[in-house]
Amino acid sequence: MRARLVVLGLVTALLTGCTAEAATRVVGDDVTQAEAEVLADLLHRNHQEGGADFVVTAPYRDGVVLTLTGEVDFRDGVGRAQAVTTFGSDREDDVRTLFFTADEVWTGDVANLPEALADAGEPGTTYLHRELTTAADDGGPLLSDVLVVLLLRLAAESSDEAASFLGSDYSWRGQRSIDSRLTTVFGLRDGRTVAVSAADDLLVQFSTPLLDGAFDATVTLSDHGARSVALPADEVTAEAVDHPEIAQALGT
């Protein structure tokens, strides 16, 4: 009996100590060495896992939100998404399918696109293919292209240096549940945040300001693991550069 009381006393002491230590931490504290090591491994862990399902949201105007939902192969740098732009009650949602790499994008499942391409002499084609736009292009990049690049950059072939995550640019922001997953949230430089799974140290969510802070884009990852995404075949693909009027009219 005495031994049992000693053990219970020890457990009580340990729990009390942990609670007291946790209570002293406040939002905005610097990350610890252990947390810095987790942050340094985040993008490399995505590459090691191979891929993930994702949801990317960008509320870029009042009442207007672009959402990309799909899967990404981080190792090969290729993905597929349903892109939905919601306009509130003003108009119907715009829905289309995107396949993408770091340099190219294929757009399909767009109303009237197959008919327009058939009238232009390319019957049987259902996708328009083009290079991703960049900041140097006339009119600036398309938001969907910015989000695609943002997503694909959430993987790296090697880890960062843990020491680079120590200091005032990085902070502990507490814990919260995202899609029923407990995460630890960290503040990064330039207003960015990451949420890391408390169960396995995988990246669950990344948020960053875009367009000089006009809005935040948020990437949420789930079901990490190997992915294989097949790009549209050549026989169902037309080049946007050959059909600029169609591409412009359909916003592709």
Phi, psi and omega in degrees: 000317181298320180298320180296320179295323178297315180298314180298322178296320179295315179300316179300318180296318180295315180297319179298318179296318180295319180295318180295320180294317181296325184292338182279350182270134181235155178302130182106351176298151175297152177288152178277172177299317180297319179293324177298322178293323177295314179298322181294335182266351191304307184290325178293324177298321176301317179295318180296320180293330176105322182180191180188163165278154183214156166227125178243128179238142179214100177278084194271348172217165179303118178077002183243125182227131172259126180235127174252127180231125181180213181222151183226138172261101184291330183290317180266353178066049181218148182207170178223140181211149164268124180256120182237122173255119179257137184244021184069223182267000185289323183201169180291155177297146172263120183236132178207168179251137177239135163246144187206154167234190179288347184237341189224159176216141176245130181242128180215186183056037178257132181304131176074000180292312179300320179294318180295321179289323177296318178295334180271009176093016179233066179295147178086354178268138184233355180235143169256132181249139178205168172281150174297142177282156178233171181298337182278347180290154177300131180084356179081173183285153171289145182299320180300324178293319177300317182291323177297314179296318178303314180298311184293338179278002178273030176213147180213148182284348178215164180279158173276174175278127181301326182300334182288349180258008177260131181132181189290344180285348185231135186215157176275128183245013178093193181238148175205162181268131176235116182051046178068017177247126178288128181229157169255131186256136178234140174270134178250179179291159176062030174080010179275155175222153172229146174242127186246134180300130177288342183275321187220010177062026176267153179290123179257320183210142176228132180230138181214142174291146175233160180050056178056038176084013180296327178200167177254137169260136184234127177252124176244126182251148177208165176049052178303140178161176183298141177226153174223115183244118179269127180284156179303142181289156182300325185290344177250015185240133173245154181271126180299329180295336178276347183224062185297327180294318179295314181300318181290317182296324183265359178067036180256000000 
